[in-house]
Structures are given as C-alpha cells and as structure tokens.
Amino acid sequence: MLDVHFNDWRKNRTQEDKKRKHEMNIFELIFSRKATELGLTIEGHELINIFCLGNERRPYSLSKRPEIMEIEVKVPYNFLEFLCLESTEAKFKEFKRLIHLYVVPVLLEYSPLSKDVILELVDRSLNQIPNQNYEAVFLAGKTPKKSPSRKRVALLKGVHRVEGFQLYCEVYDARGMRIVNKLLVEEIGEPNAYSRFLGELKWQSDSLIVVKSPYSSWQATIEI
C-alpha cells in the first residue's frame, strides 16, 4: 500500500486554516488508492508524509523511518497557496504540481520500478481524480433485510468531496426506483471527523428507519 499525505506545518496557521486542511484529503485519498491498485509502491515503506513548512529559508530534507514504514519529507512550500485557490479544478492542478514536485523524486529514488513506469503510474493515478468527479462515494451501510413489508431496501451512502463530507439515506422500492434521498450529515472531510456518523441502519417499521452510531450518541430517523 502507498499512502501520500501532505501536512500544513506553518507556525502561523489560523484555526480556520487548520479546519480547511481537509480540502486536500480527497485528492490524497483517490491518488493513493489508485497508485496502490496500479502497484506503485516503495519496498518497506507505506507512507510518504510531506510537511509543508511555509518557510522559503527552510531547505528540503528527507528522512526514512523504517520502524514505522514512513518516508518523511520537509519542504518549504506554503500550504496557504493551496487554500487560497477558489475552484476544485484549480486545487487539483496545484495538487498535481505538488505530486510531481515532491512525491515523484521520492518514488524515483526508492521505488524498484523504472522511471518511465513510475511517471506513467503517477499520471494514471492523478487522472483518476477528475475521472471520479473529484469525489469518493462509498456504501456506509445497508439494511441486512428489506423493510418489514419486504418491498423496500435502504442504503446509507457517504460522499467525500473537497467541500466536505455528506451522508445520505436512500430508499428504493420493489422496482428499484429511488423514493427517498435524505441528507443526514454535512461535515468536514477528514475520516476521523465523520466516522462517528457511520452507524447501523435499521427498519423500525415499514415507514420508519433509524440510523444509530456505535461511536457516539448521534442518531437520525428517516420517515417514508
């Protein structure tokens, strides 16, 4: 597995800047998953952890931490440059530049693959991001059985975007037609923030569904 992660490590970060770090998470997630799927790996290491120091006087440095399977890279890049970009497309273009600037050199030095193969796999992994419409959609839960009348099926669907995370409950009738699409949660995009909403989906009756989290006191009801 290969996991690429950028960290905003400036000394003068505001609380708002810290909250907005999630805006890059979706790019990291899609890129890392596709790169791993394509076999882009570094032997003995799973994480490329890049610390953006926001200080041009701080030189680039790299250290290997084999005990935790991590390669740590410190770079002078100012993460605020990314945060100041307004559109998703502009943020993706900047992310692509950062991958080539800071991640590709690490892969070229430590991956057993050839340069041509590395560059090809990096580009294919990056292209997966717009191919997925800059979002990751996943099934967070489903009813193990149909509704008590056995005519309806309910799904819990998570959507991770640059803007954040949304959790929906969808209900389908016997013909496969969607009859409910209710937004339950809007949150920041970091998995450790929205994981507390990923709970169990149960039919209470033919017209009532309850979603209850095992990790917090949160729950939601969906009436049909």
C-alpha positions in Angstrom: 0.0 0.0 0.0 1.1 3.6 -0.8 -0.3 6.5 1.2 0.7 10.1 0.3 -0.2 12.7 2.9 0.5 16.5 2.9 0.6 18.3 6.2 0.2 22.1 6.8 3.1 22.7 9.2 3.3 26.5 9.2 3.8 28.2 12.5 1.3 31.0 11.8 -1.7 28.8 11.0 -5.1 30.1 12.0 -7.9 27.9 13.4 -9.7 28.4 10.1 -6.7 27.2 8.1 -6.5 24.1 10.3 -10.2 23.3 9.7 -9.6 23.6 5.9 -6.8 21.1 5.7 -9.5 18.5 4.7 -9.7 20.2 1.3 -6.7 18.2 0.0 -7.8 15.0 1.7 -10.0 13.8 -1.2 -7.1 14.2 -3.7 -4.7 12.3 -1.4 -7.3 9.5 -0.9 -8.1 8.9 -4.6 -4.4 9.2 -5.7 -3.2 6.8 -3.0 -5.8 4.2 -3.7 -5.2 4.3 -7.4 -1.5 4.2 -7.0 -1.7 1.2 -4.8 -4.1 -0.5 -7.2 -1.6 0.0 -10.0 1.3 -1.3 -8.0 3.1 1.9 -7.3 5.0 1.1 -4.1 8.2 1.6 -2.2 9.6 -1.5 -0.6 9.5 -1.4 3.1 7.5 1.9 3.3 3.8 2.6 3.1 3.6 6.4 3.9 5.1 9.4 2.2 4.5 12.1 4.8 5.2 15.6 3.5 5.4 18.5 5.9 4.8 21.9 4.3 6.7 24.4 6.4 5.7 27.6 4.7 9.3 29.0 5.0 11.4 29.5 1.9 14.5 29.6 4.1 14.0 26.1 5.3 15.7 23.6 2.9 14.2 20.5 1.5 15.0 17.4 3.6 14.2 13.7 3.5 14.5 11.0 6.2 13.5 7.4 6.2 11.7 5.9 9.3 11.7 2.2 8.6 10.4 1.4 12.1 7.0 2.9 11.2 7.3 2.3 7.4 7.4 6.1 6.7 9.4 8.4 4.5 9.3 11.9 6.0 9.8 14.9 3.6 10.1 18.5 4.8 9.5 21.1 2.1 9.4 25.0 2.1 6.0 25.0 0.4 3.4 27.3 1.9 0.1 25.4 2.2 -1.8 28.7 2.2 -1.1 28.8 -1.6 -3.3 25.8 -2.0 -6.0 27.1 0.4 -6.2 30.4 -1.4 -7.3 28.7 -4.7 -11.0 29.0 -5.2 -12.1 26.2 -7.5 -11.8 22.4 -7.2 -10.2 22.3 -10.6 -7.5 24.9 -9.5 -6.8 22.9 -6.3 -6.4 19.7 -8.3 -4.0 21.4 -10.7 -1.9 22.6 -7.7 -2.1 19.1 -6.1 -0.8 17.6 -9.3 2.1 20.0 -9.4 2.9 19.2 -5.8 2.9 15.4 -6.5 5.4 15.9 -9.3 7.5 18.3 -7.3 7.7 16.4 -4.0 6.4 12.9 -4.4 7.9 11.8 -7.8 11.5 12.4 -6.6 10.9 10.1 -3.7 9.5 7.4 -5.9 12.3 7.8 -8.4 14.9 7.3 -5.6 13.3 4.5 -3.6 10.8 2.6 -5.8 12.1 -0.5 -7.6 10.2 0.5 -10.7 11.8 2.2 -13.7 11.4 6.0 -14.2 9.1 5.6 -17.2 6.8 3.2 -15.3 6.8 5.5 -12.3 5.8 8.5 -14.3 3.1 6.6 -16.2 1.6 5.2 -13.0 1.7 8.6 -11.3 -0.1 10.3 -14.2 -2.7 7.5 -14.3 -3.3 7.8 -10.5 -3.7 11.6 -10.8 -6.1 11.2 -13.8 -8.3 9.1 -11.6 -9.2 12.2 -9.5 -11.1 14.0 -12.2 -12.4 10.7 -13.6 -14.2 10.3 -10.2 -15.5 13.8 -10.5 -13.2 14.8 -7.6 -15.2 12.8 -5.1 -15.3 9.4 -3.4 -18.6 7.7 -2.9 -18.9 4.7 -0.6 -21.6 2.5 0.9 -21.5 3.2 4.6 -24.3 0.7 5.4 -27.4 -1.1 4.2 -30.3 -2.9 5.7 -29.5 -6.7 6.1 -33.1 -7.3 5.2 -35.7 -5.4 3.3 -38.4 -3.4 5.0 -41.0 -5.3 7.1 -43.2 -5.5 4.1 -40.2 -6.7 2.1 -40.8 -4.2 -0.6 -38.1 -1.6 0.1 -34.4 -1.5 0.6 -32.5 1.2 2.4 -28.8 2.2 1.9 -26.5 4.6 3.8 -24.2 6.4 1.3 -21.2 8.6 2.1 -19.8 11.2 -0.3 -16.4 12.8 0.3 -15.6 16.0 -1.7 -13.3 19.0 -1.5 -16.1 20.9 0.3 -16.5 18.2 2.9 -18.5 15.0 3.7 -22.2 14.2 3.2 -24.1 11.2 4.5 -27.3 10.2 2.7 -30.0 7.6 3.3 -31.5 6.3 0.1 -34.6 4.1 -0.1 -35.6 2.0 -3.1 -38.9 0.4 -3.9 -39.5 -3.1 -5.3 -38.9 -1.9 -8.8 -35.6 -0.4 -7.9 -36.8 3.2 -8.1 -35.3 5.6 -5.5 -38.1 7.0 -3.4 -36.1 8.7 -0.7 -32.7 10.5 -0.8 -32.3 12.3 2.5 -29.2 14.2 3.6 -28.4 13.3 7.1 -25.0 14.8 7.8 -22.7 17.5 6.4 -19.2 17.6 7.9 -15.6 18.4 7.3 -13.9 15.8 5.1 -11.4 14.1 7.4 -12.4 10.5 8.1 -11.6 10.8 11.8 -14.2 13.6 12.0 -17.1 11.9 10.1 -16.5 8.3 11.2 -18.7 9.0 14.3 -21.7 9.1 12.0 -21.1 5.8 10.3 -23.6 3.6 12.1 -26.2 0.9 11.9 -29.2 1.2 9.6 -32.4 -0.5 10.9 -36.1 -0.6 9.9 -38.3 0.2 12.9 -41.4 -0.2 10.8 -42.4 -0.2 7.1 -42.3 3.7 7.2 -39.5 4.4 9.7 -35.7 3.9 9.6 -33.3 4.7 12.3 -29.5 5.2 11.9 -27.6 4.9 15.1 -23.9 5.4 15.6 -22.0 2.9 17.8 -19.2 5.5 18.3 -21.3 8.5 19.6 -24.8 9.4 20.7 -25.7 10.6 17.2 -28.7 9.1 15.5 -31.1 10.1 12.7 -34.6 9.0 11.7 -36.0 8.7 8.2 -39.7 8.7 7.7 -41.2 7.3 4.4 
